[in-house]
Amino acid sequence: ALWAPNCTKCLIPHKAGPEGVGDWYLLVSTFVKTLDFDVRVIAYDLVTIPFGASQSTRHATVLPGAWLFYVFHVDPESDPAGFQVQVVPEEIYSDINTAVKVNEFPEHGGDNSFGIATCVHCRHTVVTRLKMQKSWYIGVYGNTVGGNVTIKAMQLESCPRACSGNGYCRIMKIPACVCYPGYTGIDCSEAVKDKVYAWFPLDKSTEDYTGNQVPLYIKVNYLGDARFADSAFFMRDAYLTFPPPTASNFTTGGYQPPRTAKEQQFLQAEYDPYKELTVMYRFRMIAAPLPGEGSGMGLGRRVETQGSLDVDKKGMWSWIIYPRVHSNNRHVVFDVLFRNETHEFSLQEGVVYPITGENLIEKLPQTERKFPDFEPIVRTETWYHVCMVFSPTSISLWFDGKKVASAVNSNKWQIPRIENGRFHIGHDPRFFFFERLFFGHIQDVRVLRYSASPEEIRDVAINGHNFFKYRSAEASGLKFKEKGTASNPMVVSTLDDGSLDPDVAPHEAVCRDVRNPNEDAGDVTASACPFQGTAPMWVYRNSYQHSYRGSDADSNQFGLGYMLRVLKDRRPEFVTQEGRFKEYGMKQ
């Protein structure tokens, strides 16, 4: 019924079923020489792990020479990038062995579906380009000692949160996020503050996510309403304002800008928001009232009297994302009004006029206007992503990742500086504080000191909402509580930089009971791990040949690295000076 030739420390399994009932006879044949051996009949249960639904953790005890078997099934409708199986003994002397197989039981301690050895104190990390919608069997073998173990099966994800809309997913040996110019991090969720001037998610606070600490002010009129609702900022008779960006010098670590005046004149700002600028945000209008004209986002100086006639004088504003109520009085269309030092134009109308102090909208003859035939027609109670890009070559307006209007710049236009000017969101920046206001929700406001690429605009518009899902999980504690689930998977790029084999991702041969430098402390569980909770780091011996002897490098049961011994020096001539110990080389 069962046959295992040349079998050493092996399992001859028989699956459960009615054909297993009855008497069994076992023949053990030895050839060439006499052997001592043990024969054991083991009854075992197959435990199913609910993979992906919740953090899959089991605690169990395995006897010497016995097996524990677990199975989990990857949902045919899901498409994880990989998974990690942890089997960590609680006793550091344990030699418990782990094997993982696809669609069948492991039959002995060395039986594995992957090109790596089965391991002790280990974590199997499986990342594959093949479809993973199969059944995966975990065999835990007690070997000579047995003991208590913690078993985890956690789901992995490549390019987490679709790179937060701030990058694209590139296939290296494993998929990994390649971030757009202003962002960094494994999910591109961290802003480079030299390039991203301000990023206000506005889902739960007015925090500037870039670290630039740009202040955001909320202006609320009498009986107005300003609050966080539905993971966005709701405004009614209110608006937001913050100072405009200045040029930024980007310097690499350790570099100091020149200090002399002569040297300073050659130091050019790499990111100048008056030559290149991108602004973008999400919005949703309420049904009534519809937004006032010009109440999108803009840079200008507010007048101090209601109905003032000087709102269009020179030096009052430079650009405005300009909503206008459609002639049907139910919908809204958007334009961009722009000025330099001498002229102004409408992006949707495509006309340029000298600055005369008159309203630009009224300068165009009624019969020649394209309004209201602008794209798109914006509806109430619907989320939209709007973006304006100003570059030396063009000026463009984007809605939901689609370019709807543009004009060639040819490096002739620059954004003029407005004395005492401010960025306004939800208010025409030229008018009195309760005139021309927006009514609805605002979210994800970004101001970039560079012209964003079409790919970046599309990804932020389409995938950027993933950033807010991540923030919600973080706020609720799910980021840690349910790590490794389908809704909050572990991130492959935290395990590897793209250099791992495409089908198997072992951590330094995975056979160790402490975490590697690229592992999070929360991903490893073992009560007797001597290094658990310590900061992960590598020390490269080749970099320190001048001071470290070869014998200082050691390989031990806890992993590879340096063993540092601290000894009490009893020699009387070694004394302290000025509160500090005298420094001596390693050989001394």
Protein Blocks (a to p, Z undefined) as FASTA:
>chain_A
ZZcehiahiacdddedfklgccdddddddehiacdddddddddddddddehjaccddddd
ddehiacdddddddfkbccfbdcdddddfbfkbccdcdddehiacfbfklcfbfcdcdeh
iadddddfbdfbbcddddddekjnopadddddddddehihhlnopaccddffbccddddf
kbgcjkopaccfklmmbacfklmbccdfkonopacdddddehiacddeehiacdehiadd
dddddddddddehiacdfbfklmmmmccfbdcklbccddddddddfbdcddehilbdcdd
ddfbehiaklmgghkambdcdddddfklpaccdddddddfkbccdfklopacddehiafk
lmpcfklpfbfcbcddddehiacdddddddfkbccddeehiafbdcdfklmaccdddehi
acdehiafkbcfkgoiaedddehiacdfbdcdfklmmmmmmmmmmmmmmmmmmmnommmm
mgoiaklccdfklmpghlacfkbcceehlpacbdcfkbcfklpccfklmkgoiacddddf
klmmmmpcfklpccdfkbgcddddddddfbfklcceehiacdddfkZZ
